[in-house]
Amino acid sequence: MKKILAIIASPRKLGNCEIMAKEISRQITEEHELQLLRLSDFDIQPCKGCYMCMFKEQQCIIEDDFNALTQAILEADALIVSVPTYFLGPNASTCALPIWGIALYPHAEKLWGKPAVGVGIAGIPGKEGYTLLGIESFLKLLMAEIKDCRMIYGAMPGEIFMNGENQTVAAELASALFGPEKEKKQPCCPLCGGQTFRFLEKNKVRCMLCSNSGTLSQKDGIPVFAIEKGEHELFLTKEDALAHREWLIGMKSRFLKHKEELKKISLDYRKDGEWIRPVKPSGTDTAAE
């Protein structure tokens, strides 16, 4: 029996994100066990960039819930990610894992290619901002295979199912999860399937999902993106991810080689400016920089 993990990015219990994930599960025809986790339940501290997770026990040394969260993802056969829109973007809890990308690389072989679908929910049609890009980035940095991602609309808890349209979307996402790879149809990035671009000079563009560049043209009135693969990729293929991991591991030796020079540069800025710090309860000390 397959184990499906639904990652809920909304802190609201039995809200639209939660019931949409459960509706997708209901419509999956394969026998499975549904597990759910709410990102806001997990204490995820900011990454310190110490690189310790790349060595020794290959896990984060900070004592928070990151390793438990990672373990739940590793044990799942497939993922459903459901994310609310907050002020033209995804709920901030979706940043919890992408900022920990370094700590996920030791698990690249187990994470790679895990099938996943994503759904973003906004209260006002057309006001989702970059929510869909946020979901796609979240899944890409988990090294998952994105089978489909959709936006739906509904503000009040349960509003998404006041008509039958979104049940249809749930059925399509359910079918996609264990279905064949989604065909990349223009207009999109031909490398990763992303649909969000930064427009540069003249007809040049950059895909905001895989960060590769190319050109924009039109054919029969349809935008056509010609994007070329860069020299240093992160997640277009499993080989790219493993090569990037080796590059990250190599940072240790490069740092040691230039340690004194780097230290001299950094210390030159040590006394600039005045720090504003939070007020601490009496009897505690604020650590010095």
ABEGO torsion letter per residue (X at the ends): XBBBBBBBABABBGBAAAAAAAAAAAABABBBBBBBBBAAABBBBBBAGAGAAABEAGBBABBBAAAAAAAAAAABABBBBBBBBBGGBBBAAAAAAAAAAAAAAAAAAAABGBBBBBBBBBABBGAAEAAAAAAAAAAAAAGBBBABBBBBBEABBGAAAABAAAAAAAAAAAAAAABBBBBBBOBBBAAAGBABBBBBBEABBBBAAAGBBBBBBBBGGBBBBBBBBBABBAAABAAAAAAAAAAAAAAAAAAAAAAAAAAAAAAAAAABEBBBBBBBBBGBBBBBX
